[in-house]
Amino acid sequence: MTFTEIRNTVISRMTAQTIIDGKDVLYPNAPTFDPSGKLIWARLSNIPGQAGVNEIGAGPIVYRTGIIIIQLFVPAGSGSKLITETADKLRELFEFQDDDRLSYQAVSSIAVGEKNGWFQLNLQIPYRAL
């Protein structure tokens, strides 16, 4: 898969979800976003990893790895139930799923803490694409 194909596939899966309103999900290099008044919002990022090659048959087969990061935010002091339930639903959406030649692996969750009035939890979703 190309970088563009990976990007498009991940965004398609994320836009298909109904857990967070689509207008409350920030995508890479999107227009300015104002989260004021939101109960929950998210930011999606892709961190490409090491590519490799398997030489089988008629020629090399390139595979690409990386990590999708979904940063979840709720207002500081609003508790952890909504953000944790949302994280679980997003985990179900991605974990061990396949989109053609893109395979998502086990999802990790990291509580980042509070900053600028928001509590943040990050989901890390490793992937492998052929």
SEFI-529579 format. One line per 3 residues: number of its first residue (from 1); for each residue x, y, z of C-alpha. Coordinates in nm, 2 decimals. Example, Ala and Ser with C-alpha at 12.3 -4.5 7.8 and 13.67 -1.06 7.14 Angstrom:
1> 1.23,-0.45,0.78 | 1.37,-0.11,0.71 $
//
This chain:
1> 0.00,0.00,0.00 | 0.11,0.35,-0.06 | 0.12,0.62,0.21 $
4> -0.19,0.78,0.05 | -0.38,0.45,0.05 | -0.30,0.39,0.42 $
7> -0.41,0.74,0.50 | -0.74,0.71,0.31 | -0.81,0.36,0.46 $
10> -0.76,0.48,0.82 | -0.96,0.79,0.77 | -1.24,0.59,0.61 $
13> -1.26,0.36,0.91 | -1.25,0.65,1.15 | -1.53,0.84,0.97 $
16> -1.75,0.53,0.96 | -1.76,0.53,1.34 | -2.05,0.69,1.53 $
19> -1.89,0.71,1.87 | -1.77,1.07,1.83 | -1.95,1.32,1.61 $
22> -1.75,1.35,1.28 | -1.72,1.73,1.33 | -1.55,1.66,1.66 $
25> -1.26,1.46,1.51 | -0.96,1.65,1.40 | -0.76,1.51,1.11 $
28> -0.39,1.59,1.02 | -0.34,1.95,0.88 | -0.71,2.02,0.91 $
31> -0.85,2.38,0.94 | -0.83,2.54,1.28 | -1.05,2.35,1.53 $
34> -1.21,2.51,1.83 | -1.30,2.24,2.09 | -1.48,2.48,2.33 $
37> -1.79,2.34,2.47 | -1.73,1.99,2.35 | -1.80,1.69,2.58 $
40> -1.54,1.49,2.40 | -1.33,1.53,2.09 | -1.05,1.34,1.92 $
43> -0.74,1.40,1.71 | -0.61,1.13,1.46 | -0.25,1.10,1.36 $
46> -0.05,0.84,1.17 | 0.32,0.78,1.26 | 0.47,0.57,0.99 $
49> 0.72,0.31,1.10 | 0.99,0.10,0.94 | 0.91,-0.04,0.60 $
52> 1.05,-0.38,0.49 | 1.05,-0.62,0.20 | 0.97,-0.99,0.16 $
55> 1.12,-1.14,-0.15 | 0.88,-1.41,-0.26 | 0.81,-1.54,-0.61 $
58> 0.84,-1.29,-0.89 | 0.96,-1.00,-0.69 | 0.98,-0.80,-0.37 $
61> 0.66,-0.74,-0.16 | 0.69,-0.42,0.04 | 0.52,-0.40,0.37 $
64> 0.48,-0.08,0.58 | 0.43,-0.05,0.95 | 0.32,0.23,1.17 $
67> 0.11,0.34,1.46 | -0.23,0.52,1.44 | -0.27,0.76,1.74 $
70> -0.61,0.86,1.85 | -0.60,1.13,2.11 | -0.92,1.16,2.31 $
73> -1.00,1.47,2.51 | -1.27,1.55,2.77 | -1.30,1.86,2.99 $
76> -1.08,1.84,3.30 | -1.28,1.74,3.61 | -1.55,1.57,3.41 $
79> -1.46,1.22,3.52 | -1.32,0.92,3.33 | -1.63,0.72,3.23 $
82> -1.71,0.89,2.89 | -1.35,0.89,2.78 | -1.29,0.53,2.88 $
85> -1.62,0.40,2.72 | -1.52,0.59,2.40 | -1.17,0.44,2.41 $
88> -1.33,0.09,2.44 | -1.56,0.15,2.14 | -1.28,0.28,1.93 $
91> -1.06,-0.02,2.03 | -1.34,-0.25,1.91 | -1.35,-0.06,1.58 $
94> -0.98,-0.11,1.51 | -0.83,-0.40,1.71 | -0.75,-0.70,1.50 $
97> -0.95,-0.57,1.21 | -0.85,-0.58,0.84 | -0.91,-0.33,0.57 $
100> -0.80,-0.52,0.26 | -0.42,-0.51,0.29 | -0.41,-0.31,0.61 $
103> -0.42,-0.50,0.94 | -0.46,-0.34,1.28 | -0.31,-0.50,1.58 $
106> -0.36,-0.48,1.96 | -0.47,-0.14,2.08 | -0.29,0.03,2.38 $
109> -0.43,0.30,2.60 | -0.22,0.57,2.78 | -0.37,0.83,3.02 $
112> -0.17,1.14,2.94 | -0.34,1.36,3.21 | -0.46,1.72,3.22 $
115> -0.34,2.02,3.02 | -0.51,2.34,2.92 | -0.84,2.24,3.07 $
118> -0.86,1.90,2.90 | -0.80,1.55,3.02 | -0.63,1.34,2.75 $
121> -0.61,0.97,2.68 | -0.42,0.83,2.38 | -0.50,0.51,2.19 $
124> -0.21,0.36,2.00 | -0.30,0.13,1.72 | -0.01,-0.05,1.55 $
127> -0.07,-0.16,1.19 | 0.09,-0.35,0.90 | 0.01,-0.28,0.54 $
130> 0.11,-0.48,0.23 $
//
